[in-house]
């Protein structure tokens, strides 16, 4: 099974082509350009460089959330467009679980964190066992203090992964024992992780159609929060 995976949930974006978990090719860009300008050309270039055509792809996977609202919309819209045009099933992957796959070899507690602003992180906890991440809690938007309380007394090494790793490490390093950050090359969101998470979805028969594919935000955007606040003020 060949999976084309897209990752645009944060500042950087990447595209990978994998077959049964084996990485065939991956491209990564953190240039500051918007994902709307970079993601599709990266996908087209990667396939062309591998000598692959749309008919060779079995599944289109994407980091569906949590993450940047704009980044998720671009990634999901791109995956929907490819899935629709190519008539391929889609894999809506958890961004946090996809990151955890990059540290599945460690036999540690994996603390996946993305900066959600307002003193919150998007977070999920995993324990690496036998080369796979075992989920310990659902994806959520939660305060730094709540995550710290949960992991402080967990036995063994705790490894931070994601674009919120430095933030959390600076906040917790003196109070959480055996805490460290993932190495730089494994810390950031990766399309390979998305492809590996997608393989599990496919094996569990949890793929969706392009029409069904949708982002998973886990909280309202700032614009939506402001709109609701104005409606509440008007009612009062």
Secondary structure as UniProt FT lines:
FT   STRAND          2..7
FT   STRAND          13..19
FT   TURN            20..21
FT   STRAND          22..29
FT   HELIX           35..49
FT   TURN            50..51
FT   HELIX           54..56
FT   STRAND          59..65
FT   HELIX           69..86
FT   STRAND          89..94
FT   HELIX           95..100
FT   HELIX           101..103
FT   TURN            104..105
FT   STRAND          109..117
FT   TURN            118..119
FT   STRAND          120..129
FT   TURN            130..131
FT   STRAND          132..135
FT   STRAND          140..143
FT   HELIX           144..152
FT   STRAND          158..161
FT   TURN            163..164
FT   HELIX           165..172
FT   TURN            173..175
FT   TURN            177..178
FT   STRAND          179..181
FT   HELIX           184..187
FT   HELIX           191..203
FT   TURN            204..205
FT   TURN            210..212
FT   HELIX           222..235
//
